[in-house]
Amino acid sequence: MRERFRQEWRRLRDAARSLDAQVVTVLTVAVALVFVQLTIGDRDFFRRELATLAPEAWRGLAAWGWWFGTQGVTGFLVPVLVLMLGFGRRPAEIGLGAGDGRLALALAGAYLPLVAGGTWVLSDGAAFQAQYPHYDPAARDWGVFLVYEALFLFYWMGWEYLWRGFVLFGTAPVFGRYAIVVQMVPFALLHADKPPAEAFLSILGGVALGALVWRCRAFWIAVPIHAAQMMILDLWCSLRVRTGADGIGLGALAEALGLSG
């Protein structure tokens, strides 16, 4: 019996030694970072535990900043440090280089005008103007708006890099192109509580974004692709709230932009 245990121990040890340390670390740390974000990264945690540390007038914005900031730290800063300091990876190896910049810019140039037009139409609805930006004072104060959107951009960098950077490029040395599917799985699972259509579309969206980043060899393209619709919608709704612009025609656009006579 003792010899049997020794044999099993040796098999376990040899199996563990055969695993790729970077892949194991990346997948384990990614799960741990999601748990950290879900545990302490939301606005409710800030309101319960940290709100008194901020001036009362800033607590609303600070709550959003805590959520956005923790996502940026856990999704972007920590993963980058793990790969660069822990495994000596260069920026270009982990999706932080320029990659195929010409292709990325061409795709963004084709995509962003479509988003701008679509969100302009959506912003004409009262329900959207009441919802966006999520932090209502940002719609009426440009200083608050810029701070809110800068924090929001950091959130999107964290959200995108965790999957399209850390997991995609961190597991690619072993999985190759299969890393595109690997990074989609946790991304889609985190949409499980969304409406069914959005949840199922996250499977396709996760693969598409992963494939796009893989082709461009840089994660940066995923940020405007994913974040633009919400950030531009914030802008249009804020302009409409401030100017009272109504409708979707050129006259309404000129009024919202302060160009009408």
FIKOLZA-1660 file (N, C-alpha, C; in steps of 0.1 Angstrom, whole numbers, plus 5000, padded with zeros to 4 digits):
% residues 261
   i   px   py   pz ch aa at
   1 5008 4988 5000  A  M  N
   1 5000 5000 5000  A  M CA
   1 5009 5013 5000  A  M  C
   2 5019 5012 5008  A  R  N
   2 5028 5024 5009  A  R CA
   2 5035 5026 4995  A  R  C
   3 5039 5016 4989  A  E  N
   3 5045 5017 4976  A  E CA
   3 5035 5023 4965  A  E  C
   4 5023 5019 4967  A  R  N
   4 5012 5024 4958  A  R CA
   4 5011 5040 4960  A  R  C
   5 5011 5044 4972  A  F  N
   5 5010 5058 4975  A  F CA
   5 5022 5066 4969  A  F  C
   6 5034 5060 4970  A  R  N
   6 5046 5066 4965  A  R CA
   6 5045 5067 4950  A  R  C
   7 5040 5057 4943  A  Q  N
   7 5039 5058 4928  A  Q CA
   7 5029 5069 4924  A  Q  C
   8 5018 5069 4932  A  E  N
   8 5008 5080 4928  A  E CA
   8 5013 5094 4931  A  E  C
   9 5021 5095 4942  A  W  N
   9 5027 5108 4944  A  W CA
   9 5037 5112 4933  A  W  C
  10 5045 5102 4929  A  R  N
  10 5054 5105 4918  A  R CA
  10 5047 5109 4905  A  R  C
  11 5036 5102 4902  A  R  N
  11 5028 5106 4890  A  R CA
  11 5022 5120 4891  A  R  C
  12 5017 5123 4903  A  L  N
  12 5011 5136 4906  A  L CA
  12 5022 5147 4904  A  L  C
  13 5034 5144 4910  A  R  N
  13 5045 5154 4909  A  R CA
  13 5049 5156 4895  A  R  C
  14 5051 5145 4887  A  D  N
  14 5055 5146 4873  A  D CA
  14 5045 5153 4865  A  D  C
  15 5032 5150 4867  A  A  N
  15 5021 5157 4860  A  A CA
  15 5022 5172 4863  A  A  C
  16 5023 5176 4875  A  A  N
  16 5024 5190 4879  A  A CA
  16 5036 5197 4872  A  A  C
  17 5047 5190 4872  A  R  N
  17 5059 5196 4866  A  R CA
  17 5058 5198 4851  A  R  C
  18 5049 5190 4845  A  S  N
  18 5047 5190 4830  A  S CA
  18 5038 5202 4826  A  S  C
  19 5031 5208 4835  A  L  N
  19 5022 5219 4832  A  L CA
  19 5030 5232 4829  A  L  C
  20 5024 5240 4820  A  D  N
  20 5031 5252 4817  A  D CA
  20 5027 5262 4828  A  D  C
  21 5038 5268 4835  A  A  N
  21 5035 5276 4847  A  A CA
  21 5028 5289 4843  A  A  C
  22 5031 5295 4831  A  Q  N
  22 5024 5307 4828  A  Q CA
  22 5009 5305 4825  A  Q  C
  23 5005 5294 4818  A  V  N
  23 4991 5292 4816  A  V CA
  23 4984 5289 4829  A  V  C
  24 4990 5281 4838  A  V  N
  24 4983 5278 4850  A  V CA
  24 4982 5291 4858  A  V  C
  25 4992 5299 4859  A  T  N
  25 4991 5311 4866  A  T CA
  25 4981 5321 4861  A  T  C
  26 4981 5322 4848  A  V  N
  26 4971 5332 4841  A  V CA
  26 4957 5328 4844  A  V  C
  27 4954 5315 4842  A  L  N
  27 4940 5311 4844  A  L CA
  27 4936 5312 4858  A  L  C
  28 4945 5308 4867  A  T  N
  28 4942 5309 4882  A  T CA
  28 4940 5323 4886  A  T  C
  29 4949 5332 4882  A  V  N
  29 4949 5346 4887  A  V CA
  29 4937 5353 4881  A  V  C
  30 4933 5349 4868  A  A  N
  30 4921 5356 4862  A  A CA
  30 4909 5353 4870  A  A  C
  31 4907 5341 4875  A  V  N
  31 4896 5337 4883  A  V CA
  31 4896 5345 4896  A  V  C
  32 4908 5345 4902  A  A  N
  32 4909 5352 4915  A  A CA
  32 4906 5367 4914  A  A  C
  33 4911 5373 4903  A  L  N
  33 4908 5387 4901  A  L CA
  33 4893 5390 4899  A  L  C
  34 4886 5381 4892  A  V  N
  34 4872 5383 4891  A  V CA
  34 4865 5382 4904  A  V  C
  35 4870 5373 4913  A  F  N
  35 4864 5372 4926  A  F CA
  35 4867 5384 4934  A  F  C
  36 4879 5390 4933  A  V  N
  36 4882 5402 4940  A  V CA
  36 4873 5414 4935  A  V  C
  37 4871 5415 4922  A  Q  N
  37 4862 5425 4917  A  Q CA
  37 4848 5424 4921  A  Q  C
  38 4843 5412 4921  A  L  N
  38 4829 5409 4925  A  L CA
  38 4827 5411 4940  A  L  C
  39 4838 5409 4948  A  T  N
  39 4837 5410 4963  A  T CA
  39 4838 5424 4968  A  T  C
  40 4848 5432 4963  A  I  N
  40 4850 5445 4968  A  I CA
  40 4850 5456 4958  A  I  C
  41 4847 5452 4945  A  G  N
  41 4848 5462 4935  A  G CA
  41 4835 5469 4931  A  G  C
  42 4824 5467 4938  A  D  N
  42 4812 5473 4934  A  D CA
  42 4808 5486 4942  A  D  C
  43 4798 5493 4938  A  R  N
  43 4795 5506 4945  A  R CA
  43 4789 5503 4958  A  R  C
  44 4782 5492 4960  A  D  N
  44 4776 5489 4973  A  D CA
  44 4787 5487 4984  A  D  C
  45 4798 5481 4980  A  F  N
  45 4809 5479 4989  A  F CA
  45 4815 5493 4993  A  F  C
  46 4816 5501 4983  A  F  N
  46 4821 5515 4986  A  F CA
  46 4812 5522 4995  A  F  C
  47 4799 5522 4993  A  R  N
  47 4790 5529 5001  A  R CA
  47 4790 5523 5016  A  R  C
  48 4792 5510 5017  A  R  N
  48 4792 5504 5031  A  R CA
  48 4805 5507 5038  A  R  C
  49 4816 5506 5031  A  E  N
  49 4829 5505 5038  A  E CA
  49 4837 5518 5036  A  E  C
  50 4836 5525 5025  A  L  N
  50 4845 5535 5022  A  L CA
  50 4840 5549 5020  A  L  C
  51 4827 5550 5019  A  A  N
  51 4821 5563 5016  A  A CA
  51 4825 5575 5025  A  A  C
  52 4826 5572 5038  A  T  N
  52 4829 5582 5047  A  T CA
  52 4844 5588 5045  A  T  C
  53 4852 5581 5037  A  L  N
  53 4865 5586 5035  A  L CA
  53 4865 5597 5024  A  L  C
  54 4855 5599 5017  A  A  N
  54 4854 5609 5006  A  A CA
  54 4845 5620 5011  A  A  C
  55 4848 5632 5006  A  P  N
  55 4839 5644 5009  A  P CA
  55 4825 5641 5005  A  P  C
  56 4815 5645 5012  A  E  N
  56 4801 5641 5010  A  E CA
  56 4797 5645 4996  A  E  C
  57 4801 5657 4991  A  A  N
  57 4797 5661 4978  A  A CA
  57 4803 5653 4966  A  A  C
  58 4813 5645 4969  A  W  N
  58 4820 5637 4959  A  W CA
  58 4816 5622 4960  A  W  C
  59 4808 5618 4970  A  R  N
  59 4806 5604 4972  A  R CA
  59 4799 5597 4961  A  R  C
  60 4790 5604 4954  A  G  N
  60 4783 5597 4943  A  G CA
  60 4793 5594 4932  A  G  C
  61 4801 5604 4928  A  L  N
  61 4811 5601 4917  A  L CA
  61 4822 5591 4922  A  L  C
  62 4826 5592 4935  A  A  N
  62 4836 5583 4940  A  A CA
  62 4831 5569 4940  A  A  C
  63 4818 5567 4942  A  A  N
  63 4813 5553 4942  A  A CA
  63 4815 5547 4928  A  A  C
  64 4812 5555 4917  A  W  N
  64 4814 5550 4904  A  W CA
  64 4829 5549 4901  A  W  C
  65 4837 5558 4906  A  G  N
  65 4852 5557 4904  A  G CA
  65 4858 5545 4911  A  G  C
  66 4852 5541 4922  A  W  N
  66 4857 5529 4929  A  W CA
  66 4854 5517 4920  A  W  C
  67 4842 5516 4915  A  W  N
  67 4839 5504 4906  A  W CA
  67 4848 5504 4894  A  W  C
  68 4848 5516 4887  A  F  N
  68 4856 5516 4875  A  F CA
  68 4871 5514 4878  A  F  C
  69 4876 5520 4888  A  G  N
  69 4890 5519 4892  A  G CA
  69 4894 5505 4895  A  G  C
  70 4886 5498 4903  A  T  N
  70 4890 5485 4907  A  T CA
  70 4890 5475 4895  A  T  C
  71 4881 5477 4886  A  Q  N
  71 4881 5469 4873  A  Q CA
  71 4893 5472 4865  A  Q  C
  72 4897 5485 4865  A  G  N
  72 4910 5488 4857  A  G CA
  72 4922 5482 4864  A  G  C
  73 4922 5482 4877  A  V  N
  73 4934 5477 4884  A  V CA
  73 4934 5462 4883  A  V  C
  74 4923 5455 4886  A  T  N
  74 4923 5441 4886  A  T CA
  74 4923 5435 4872  A  T  C
  75 4918 5442 4862  A  G  N
  75 4918 5437 4848  A  G CA
  75 4929 5441 4840  A  G  C
  76 4936 5452 4843  A  F  N
  76 4947 5457 4835  A  F CA
  76 4960 5458 4842  A  F  C
  77 4961 5466 4852  A  L  N
  77 4974 5468 4859  A  L CA
  77 4979 5455 4865  A  L  C
  78 4972 5448 4873  A  V  N
  78 4977 5435 4879  A  V CA
  78 4981 5425 4868  A  V  C
  79 4972 5422 4858  A  P  N
  79 4976 5412 4848  A  P CA
  79 4989 5416 4841  A  P  C
  80 4990 5429 4837  A  V  N
  80 5003 5433 4830  A  V CA
  80 5015 5431 4839  A  V  C
  81 5014 5434 4852  A  L  N
  81 5025 5431 4861  A  L CA
  81 5028 5417 4862  A  L  C
  82 5018 5408 4863  A  V  N
  82 5020 5394 4864  A  V CA
  82 5028 5389 4852  A  V  C
  83 5024 5393 4840  A  L  N
  83 5031 5388 4828  A  L CA
  83 5045 5394 4826  A  L  C
  84 5046 5407 4829  A  M  N
  84 5059 5414 4826  A  M CA
  84 5069 5411 4837  A  M  C
  85 5065 5412 4849  A  L  N
  85 5074 5410 4860  A  L CA
  85 5075 5395 4864  A  L  C
  86 5064 5388 4864  A  G  N
  86 5064 5374 4868  A  G CA
  86 5070 5365 4857  A  G  C
  87 5068 5368 4844  A  F  N
  87 5073 5359 4834  A  F CA
  87 5082 5366 4824  A  F  C
  88 5085 5378 4826  A  G  N
  88 5095 5385 4817  A  G CA
  88 5090 5388 4803  A  G  C
  89 5077 5389 4802  A  R  N
  89 5071 5391 4788  A  R CA
  89 5073 5405 4784  A  R  C
  90 5076 5407 4771  A  R  N
  90 5077 5421 4766  A  R CA
  90 5063 5426 4762  A  R  C
  91 5060 5439 4762  A  P  N
  91 5047 5444 4758  A  P CA
  91 5041 5439 4746  A  P  C
  92 5049 5438 4735  A  A  N
  92 5044 5433 4722  A  A CA
  92 5039 5418 4723  A  A  C
  93 5045 5410 4733  A  E  N
  93 5041 5396 4734  A  E CA
  93 5028 5395 4741  A  E  C
  94 5023 5405 4748  A  I  N
  94 5011 5404 4756  A  I CA
  94 5000 5413 4752  A  I  C
  95 5001 5417 4739  A  G  N
  95 4990 5425 4734  A  G CA
  95 4991 5440 4736  A  G  C
  96 5002 5445 4741  A  L  N
  96 5004 5459 4744  A  L CA
  96 5012 5467 4734  A  L  C
  97 5016 5460 4723  A  G  N
  97 5023 5467 4713  A  G CA
  97 5014 5473 4703  A  G  C
  98 5020 5479 4692  A  A  N
  98 5012 5486 4682  A  A CA
  98 5004 5475 4673  A  A  C
  99 5010 5463 4672  A  G  N
  99 5004 5453 4664  A  G CA
  99 5002 5458 4649  A  G  C
 100 4992 5453 4643  A  D  N
 100 4989 5458 4630  A  D CA
 100 4980 5471 4631  A  D  C
 101 4987 5482 4634  A  G  N
 101 4980 5494 4637  A  G CA
 101 4972 5499 4625  A  G  C
 102 4977 5498 4613  A  R  N
 102 4969 5502 4602  A  R CA
 102 4956 5495 4600  A  R  C
 103 4956 5482 4602  A  L  N
 103 4943 5475 4602  A  L CA
 103 4934 5479 4613  A  L  C
 104 4939 5480 4625  A  A  N
 104 4931 5484 4637  A  A CA
 104 4925 5498 4635  A  A  C
 105 4933 5508 4630  A  L  N
 105 4928 5521 4627  A  L CA
 105 4917 5521 4616  A  L  C
 106 4919 5513 4606  A  A  N
 106 4909 5512 4595  A  A CA
 106 4896 5506 4600  A  A  C
 107 4897 5496 4609  A  L  N
 107 4885 5490 4614  A  L CA
 107 4878 5500 4623  A  L  C
 108 4885 5506 4632  A  A  N
 108 4879 5516 4641  A  A CA
 108 4873 5527 4633  A  A  C
 109 4880 5532 4622  A  G  N
 109 4875 5543 4614  A  G CA
 109 4862 5539 4607  A  G  C
 110 4860 5526 4604  A  A  N
 110 4848 5522 4598  A  A CA
 110 4837 5520 4608  A  A  C
 111 4840 5516 4620  A  Y  N
 111 4831 5512 4630  A  Y CA
 111 4825 5524 4638  A  Y  C
 112 4834 5533 4642  A  L  N
 112 4830 5544 4651  A  L CA
 112 4819 5553 4645  A  L  C
 113 4820 5557 4632  A  P  N
 113 4809 5565 4626  A  P CA
 113 4795 5558 4627  A  P  C
 114 4795 5545 4625  A  L  N
 114 4783 5537 4626  A  L CA
 114 4777 5538 4640  A  L  C
 115 4786 5536 4650  A  V  N
 115 4782 5537 4664  A  V CA
 115 4777 5551 4667  A  V  C
 116 4784 5561 4662  A  A  N
 116 4780 5575 4665  A  A CA
 116 4766 5578 4659  A  A  C
 117 4763 5573 4647  A  G  N
 117 4750 5575 4641  A  G CA
 117 4739 5567 4649  A  G  C
 118 4742 5555 4652  A  G  N
 118 4732 5547 4659  A  G CA
 118 4729 5552 4672  A  G  C
 119 4739 5556 4680  A  T  N
 119 4736 5561 4694  A  T CA
 119 4730 5575 4693  A  T  C
 120 4732 5583 4683  A  W  N
 120 4725 5596 4681  A  W CA
 120 4710 5593 4680  A  W  C
 121 4706 5583 4672  A  V  N
 121 4692 5580 4671  A  V CA
 121 4687 5575 4685  A  V  C
 122 4694 5566 4691  A  L  N
 122 4689 5561 4704  A  L CA
 122 4688 5572 4714  A  L  C
 123 4697 5582 4714  A  S  N
 123 4697 5593 4724  A  S CA
 123 4685 5602 4723  A  S  C
 124 4677 5601 4713  A  D  N
 124 4665 5609 4712  A  D CA
 124 4654 5604 4721  A  D  C
 125 4655 5592 4726  A  G  N
 125 4645 5587 4735  A  G CA
 125 4646 5592 4749  A  G  C
 126 4635 5595 4756  A  A  N
 126 4636 5600 4770  A  A CA
 126 4641 5590 4779  A  A  C
 127 4638 5577 4776  A  A  N
 127 4643 5566 4785  A  A CA
 127 4658 5566 4785  A  A  C
 128 4664 5568 4773  A  F  N
 128 4679 5568 4773  A  F CA
 128 4685 5580 4779  A  F  C
 129 4679 5591 4778  A  Q  N
 129 4684 5603 4784  A  Q CA
 129 4683 5603 4799  A  Q  C
 130 4673 5595 4804  A  A  N
 130 4672 5593 4819  A  A CA
 130 4682 5583 4824  A  A  C
 131 4688 5575 4815  A  Q  N
 131 4697 5564 4819  A  Q CA
 131 4711 5567 4817  A  Q  C
 132 4714 5575 4807  A  Y  N
 132 4728 5578 4804  A  Y CA
 132 4732 5593 4804  A  Y  C
 133 4743 5596 4810  A  P  N
 133 4753 5588 4817  A  P CA
 133 4746 5582 4830  A  P  C
 134 4752 5571 4834  A  H  N
 134 4746 5564 4846  A  H CA
 134 4747 5574 4858  A  H  C
 135 4757 5581 4859  A  Y  N
 135 4759 5591 4870  A  Y CA
 135 4753 5604 4865  A  Y  C
 136 4741 5607 4870  A  D  N
 136 4733 5618 4864  A  D CA
 136 4740 5632 4864  A  D  C
 137 4747 5636 4875  A  P  N
 137 4753 5649 4874  A  P CA
 137 4763 5651 4863  A  P  C
 138 4768 5640 4857  A  A  N
 138 4778 5641 4846  A  A CA
 138 4771 5647 4834  A  A  C
 139 4758 5646 4833  A  A  N
 139 4751 5651 4821  A  A CA
 139 4750 5666 4821  A  A  C
 140 4752 5672 4833  A  R  N
 140 4750 5687 4834  A  R CA
 140 4763 5694 4838  A  R  C
 141 4774 5688 4840  A  D  N
 141 4786 5694 4844  A  D CA
 141 4797 5688 4836  A  D  C
 142 4804 5695 4827  A  W  N
 142 4814 5690 4818  A  W CA
 142 4826 5685 4826  A  W  C
 143 4829 5692 4836  A  G  N
 143 4841 5687 4845  A  G CA
 143 4838 5674 4850  A  G  C
 144 4826 5672 4856  A  V  N
 144 4822 5659 4862  A  V CA
 144 4822 5648 4850  A  V  C
 145 4816 5653 4839  A  F  N
 145 4815 5643 4827  A  F CA
 145 4829 5638 4823  A  F  C
 146 4839 5647 4822  A  L  N
 146 4852 5643 4818  A  L CA
 146 4859 5633 4828  A  L  C
 147 4857 5636 4841  A  V  N
 147 4862 5627 4851  A  V CA
 147 4855 5613 4851  A  V  C
 148 4842 5614 4850  A  Y  N
 148 4834 5601 4849  A  Y CA
 148 4839 5593 4837  A  Y  C
 149 4840 5599 4825  A  E  N
 149 4843 5592 4813  A  E CA
 149 4857 5587 4813  A  E  C
 150 4867 5594 4819  A  A  N
 150 4880 5590 4820  A  A CA
 150 4881 5577 4829  A  A  C
 151 4874 5577 4840  A  L  N
 151 4873 5565 4849  A  L CA
 151 4866 5554 4841  A  L  C
 152 4856 5557 4834  A  F  N
 152 4849 5547 4826  A  F CA
 152 4858 5540 4816  A  F  C
 153 4866 5549 4809  A  L  N
 153 4876 5543 4800  A  L CA
 153 4886 5534 4806  A  L  C
 154 4890 5537 4818  A  F  N
 154 4899 5528 4826  A  F CA
 154 4892 5515 4829  A  F  C
 155 4879 5516 4832  A  Y  N
 155 4871 5504 4834  A  Y CA
 155 4871 5495 4822  A  Y  C
 156 4869 5501 4810  A  W  N
 156 4869 5493 4798  A  W CA
 156 4883 5487 4795  A  W  C
 157 4893 5494 4798  A  M  N
 157 4907 5488 4796  A  M CA
 157 4908 5476 4805  A  M  C
 158 4904 5477 4817  A  G  N
 158 4905 5465 4826  A  G CA
 158 4896 5453 4822  A  G  C
 159 4884 5456 4817  A  W  N
 159 4875 5446 4813  A  W CA
 159 4880 5439 4801  A  W  C
 160 4885 5447 4791  A  E  N
 160 4890 5441 4779  A  E CA
 160 4903 5434 4780  A  E  C
 161 4912 5440 4788  A  Y  N
 161 4925 5434 4788  A  Y CA
 161 4925 5420 4796  A  Y  C
 162 4917 5419 4806  A  L  N
 162 4916 5407 4814  A  L CA
 162 4914 5395 4804  A  L  C
 163 4905 5396 4795  A  W  N
 163 4902 5385 4786  A  W CA
 163 4910 5386 4773  A  W  C
 164 4909 5397 4766  A  R  N
 164 4915 5398 4753  A  R CA
 164 4930 5401 4753  A  R  C
 165 4936 5403 4765  A  G  N
 165 4950 5405 4767  A  G CA
 165 4956 5394 4776  A  G  C
 166 4953 5394 4788  A  F  N
 166 4959 5385 4798  A  F CA
 166 4956 5370 4795  A  F  C
 167 4943 5367 4793  A  V  N
 167 4940 5353 4791  A  V CA
 167 4944 5349 4776  A  V  C
 168 4941 5358 4767  A  L  N
 168 4943 5354 4753  A  L CA
 168 4958 5352 4750  A  L  C
 169 4966 5363 4753  A  F  N
 169 4981 5362 4750  A  F CA
 169 4988 5354 4761  A  F  C
 170 4982 5353 4773  A  G  N
 170 4989 5345 4784  A  G CA
 170 4988 5330 4782  A  G  C
 171 4978 5326 4775  A  T  N
 171 4976 5311 4772  A  T CA
 171 4980 5307 4758  A  T  C
 172 4982 5317 4749  A  A  N
 172 4985 5314 4735  A  A CA
 172 4998 5306 4733  A  A  C
 173 5008 5307 4741  A  P  N
 173 5020 5298 4739  A  P CA
 173 5017 5284 4739  A  P  C
 174 5007 5280 4747  A  V  N
 174 5003 5266 4748  A  V CA
 174 4991 5262 4739  A  V  C
 175 4981 5271 4739  A  F  N
 175 4968 5268 4732  A  F CA
 175 4968 5273 4718  A  F  C
 176 4977 5282 4714  A  G  N
 176 4977 5288 4700  A  G CA
 176 4964 5295 4698  A  G  C
 177 4958 5293 4686  A  R  N
 177 4946 5300 4682  A  R CA
 177 4934 5295 4691  A  R  C
 178 4935 5284 4698  A  Y  N
 178 4924 5280 4706  A  Y CA
 178 4922 5289 4718  A  Y  C
 179 4933 5297 4721  A  A  N
 179 4932 5307 4731  A  A CA
 179 4920 5317 4729  A  A  C
 180 4916 5319 4716  A  I  N
 180 4905 5327 4713  A  I CA
 180 4892 5322 4719  A  I  C
 181 4891 5309 4719  A  V  N
 181 4879 5303 4725  A  V CA
 181 4880 5302 4740  A  V  C
 182 4892 5300 4745  A  V  N
 182 4895 5299 4759  A  V CA
 182 4891 5312 4766  A  V  C
 183 4895 5323 4760  A  Q  N
 183 4891 5336 4767  A  Q CA
 183 4877 5339 4766  A  Q  C
 184 4870 5334 4756  A  M  N
 184 4855 5336 4754  A  M CA
 184 4847 5330 4766  A  M  C
 185 4851 5319 4771  A  V  N
 185 4843 5311 4780  A  V CA
 185 4840 5319 4793  A  V  C
 186 4850 5324 4801  A  P  N
 186 4847 5332 4813  A  P CA
 186 4840 5345 4809  A  P  C
 187 4844 5351 4798  A  F  N
 187 4837 5364 4794  A  F CA
 187 4822 5362 4792  A  F  C
 188 4819 5351 4785  A  A  N
 188 4804 5348 4783  A  A CA
 188 4797 5344 4796  A  A  C
 189 4804 5337 4804  A  L  N
 189 4798 5333 4817  A  L CA
 189 4794 5345 4826  A  L  C
 190 4802 5355 4825  A  L  N
 190 4800 5367 4833  A  L CA
 190 4788 5375 4827  A  L  C
 191 4782 5371 4816  A  H  N
 191 4770 5377 4811  A  H CA
 191 4758 5368 4814  A  H  C
 192 4759 5358 4822  A  A  N
 192 4748 5348 4825  A  A CA
 192 4736 5355 4831  A  A  C
 193 4738 5366 4838  A  D  N
 193 4727 5373 4845  A  D CA
 193 4721 5384 4836  A  D  C
 194 4725 5385 4824  A  K  N
 194 4720 5395 4814  A  K CA
 194 4707 5389 4808  A  K  C
 195 4700 5397 4801  A  P  N
 195 4688 5392 4793  A  P CA
 195 4693 5381 4783  A  P  C
 196 4685 5371 4781  A  P  N
 196 4689 5359 4772  A  P CA
 196 4696 5363 4759  A  P  C
 197 4690 5373 4752  A  A  N
 197 4696 5376 4739  A  A CA
 197 4710 5382 4741  A  A  C
 198 4713 5390 4751  A  E  N
 198 4726 5396 4753  A  E CA
 198 4736 5385 4758  A  E  C
 199 4730 5375 4766  A  A  N
 199 4739 5365 4771  A  A CA
 199 4744 5356 4760  A  A  C
 200 4735 5352 4751  A  F  N
 200 4739 5343 4740  A  F CA
 200 4748 5351 4730  A  F  C
 201 4745 5364 4728  A  L  N
 201 4753 5371 4719  A  L CA
 201 4767 5373 4724  A  L  C
 202 4769 5373 4738  A  S  N
 202 4782 5374 4743  A  S CA
 202 4792 5363 4739  A  S  C
 203 4786 5351 4736  A  I  N
 203 4794 5340 4731  A  I CA
 203 4801 5344 4717  A  I  C
 204 4792 5349 4708  A  L  N
 204 4797 5353 4695  A  L CA
 204 4806 5366 4696  A  L  C
 205 4802 5375 4705  A  G  N
 205 4810 5387 4707  A  G CA
 205 4823 5384 4713  A  G  C
 206 4824 5375 4722  A  G  N
 206 4837 5371 4728  A  G CA
 206 4846 5365 4718  A  G  C
 207 4841 5356 4710  A  V  N
 207 4849 5350 4699  A  V CA
 207 4854 5361 4689  A  V  C
 208 4844 5369 4685  A  A  N
 208 4847 5379 4675  A  A CA
 208 4858 5389 4680  A  A  C
 209 4857 5394 4692  A  L  N
 209 4867 5403 4697  A  L CA
 209 4880 5396 4699  A  L  C
 210 4880 5384 4704  A  G  N
 210 4892 5377 4705  A  G CA
 210 4899 5375 4692  A  G  C
 211 4892 5371 4682  A  A  N
 211 4897 5369 4669  A  A CA
 211 4903 5382 4663  A  A  C
 212 4896 5393 4666  A  L  N
 212 4900 5406 4661  A  L CA
 212 4914 5410 4667  A  L  C
 213 4914 5408 4680  A  V  N
 213 4927 5412 4688  A  V CA
 213 4938 5402 4683  A  V  C
 214 4935 5390 4681  A  W  N
 214 4945 5380 4677  A  W CA
 214 4951 5384 4663  A  W  C
 215 4942 5389 4654  A  R  N
 215 4946 5393 4641  A  R CA
 215 4954 5406 4641  A  R  C
 216 4950 5415 4650  A  C  N
 216 4957 5428 4651  A  C CA
 216 4970 5427 4660  A  C  C
 217 4970 5416 4668  A  R  N
 217 4982 5414 4677  A  R CA
 217 4983 5425 4687  A  R  C
 218 4972 5431 4690  A  A  N
 218 4971 5442 4701  A  A CA
 218 4957 5442 4706  A  A  C
 219 4957 5444 4720  A  F  N
 219 4943 5444 4726  A  F CA
 219 4936 5457 4724  A  F  C
 220 4944 5468 4721  A  W  N
 220 4938 5482 4721  A  W CA
 220 4925 5483 4713  A  W  C
 221 4925 5476 4702  A  I  N
 221 4913 5478 4693  A  I CA
 221 4900 5473 4699  A  I  C
 222 4901 5464 4709  A  A  N
 222 4889 5459 4716  A  A CA
 222 4882 5470 4724  A  A  C
 223 4890 5480 4729  A  V  N
 223 4884 5490 4738  A  V CA
 223 4874 5498 4731  A  V  C
 224 4878 5505 4720  A  P  N
 224 4868 5513 4713  A  P CA
 224 4856 5505 4707  A  P  C
 225 4860 5493 4703  A  I  N
 225 4849 5484 4697  A  I CA
 225 4838 5481 4707  A  I  C
 226 4842 5479 4720  A  H  N
 226 4833 5475 4730  A  H CA
 226 4827 5487 4738  A  H  C
 227 4836 5497 4740  A  A  N
 227 4831 5508 4749  A  A CA
 227 4825 5519 4741  A  A  C
 228 4827 5521 4728  A  A  N
 228 4823 5533 4721  A  A CA
 228 4808 5535 4722  A  A  C
 229 4800 5525 4721  A  Q  N
 229 4786 5527 4721  A  Q CA
 229 4781 5533 4734  A  Q  C
 230 4786 5529 4745  A  M  N
 230 4781 5535 4758  A  M CA
 230 4787 5549 4760  A  M  C
 231 4800 5551 4757  A  M  N
 231 4806 5564 4759  A  M CA
 231 4801 5575 4750  A  M  C
 232 4798 5571 4737  A  I  N
 232 4793 5581 4728  A  I CA
 232 4778 5584 4731  A  I  C
 233 4771 5573 4735  A  L  N
 233 4757 5575 4740  A  L CA
 233 4757 5585 4752  A  L  C
 234 4766 5583 4761  A  D  N
 234 4767 5593 4772  A  D CA
 234 4768 5607 4767  A  D  C
 235 4777 5609 4757  A  L  N
 235 4779 5622 4752  A  L CA
 235 4766 5628 4745  A  L  C
 236 4760 5620 4737  A  W  N
 236 4748 5625 4730  A  W CA
 236 4737 5628 4740  A  W  C
 237 4735 5620 4750  A  C  N
 237 4724 5622 4760  A  C CA
 237 4728 5635 4768  A  C  C
 238 4740 5636 4772  A  S  N
 238 4744 5648 4779  A  S CA
 238 4742 5661 4771  A  S  C
 239 4745 5661 4758  A  L  N
 239 4743 5672 4750  A  L CA
 239 4728 5675 4749  A  L  C
 240 4720 5665 4748  A  R  N
 240 4705 5667 4747  A  R CA
 240 4699 5673 4760  A  R  C
 241 4704 5667 4771  A  V  N
 241 4699 5672 4784  A  V CA
 241 4703 5687 4786  A  V  C
 242 4715 5691 4782  A  R  N
 242 4719 5704 4784  A  R CA
 242 4713 5714 4774  A  R  C
 243 4710 5710 4762  A  T  N
 243 4705 5719 4752  A  T CA
 243 4690 5718 4749  A  T  C
 244 4684 5707 4753  A  G  N
 244 4670 5704 4749  A  G CA
 244 4668 5700 4735  A  G  C
 245 4679 5696 4728  A  A  N
 245 4678 5693 4714  A  A CA
 245 4669 5680 4712  A  A  C
 246 4659 5681 4703  A  D  N
 246 4650 5671 4701  A  D CA
 246 4649 5667 4686  A  D  C
 247 4648 5653 4684  A  G  N
 247 4648 5649 4670  A  G CA
 247 4662 5643 4666  A  G  C
 248 4663 5637 4654  A  I  N
 248 4675 5631 4649  A  I CA
 248 4681 5637 4637  A  I  C
 249 4675 5648 4632  A  G  N
 249 4679 5654 4620  A  G CA
 249 4692 5663 4622  A  G  C
 250 4696 5669 4611  A  L  N
 250 4708 5677 4612  A  L CA
 250 4706 5690 4620  A  L  C
 251 4693 5695 4620  A  G  N
 251 4690 5707 4628  A  G CA
 251 4692 5703 4643  A  G  C
 252 4687 5692 4647  A  A  N
 252 4688 5688 4661  A  A CA
 252 4703 5685 4665  A  A  C
 253 4710 5680 4656  A  L  N
 253 4725 5678 4658  A  L CA
 253 4732 5691 4660  A  L  C
 254 4729 5700 4651  A  A  N
 254 4735 5714 4652  A  A CA
 254 4731 5720 4665  A  A  C
 255 4719 5719 4669  A  E  N
 255 4715 5725 4682  A  E CA
 255 4722 5718 4694  A  E  C
 256 4723 5705 4694  A  A  N
 256 4730 5698 4704  A  A CA
 256 4745 5702 4705  A  A  C
 257 4751 5705 4693  A  L  N
 257 4765 5708 4693  A  L CA
 257 4767 5724 4695  A  L  C
 258 4756 5731 4696  A  G  N
 258 4757 5745 4698  A  G CA
 258 4761 5753 4686  A  G  C
 259 4757 5747 4674  A  L  N
 259 4761 5753 4661  A  L CA
 259 4749 5761 4655  A  L  C
 260 4737 5759 4660  A  S  N
 260 4725 5766 4654  A  S CA
 260 4725 5780 4658  A  S  C
 261 4720 5788 4649  A  G  N
 261 4719 5803 4652  A  G CA
 261 4710 5806 4663  A  G  C
% end
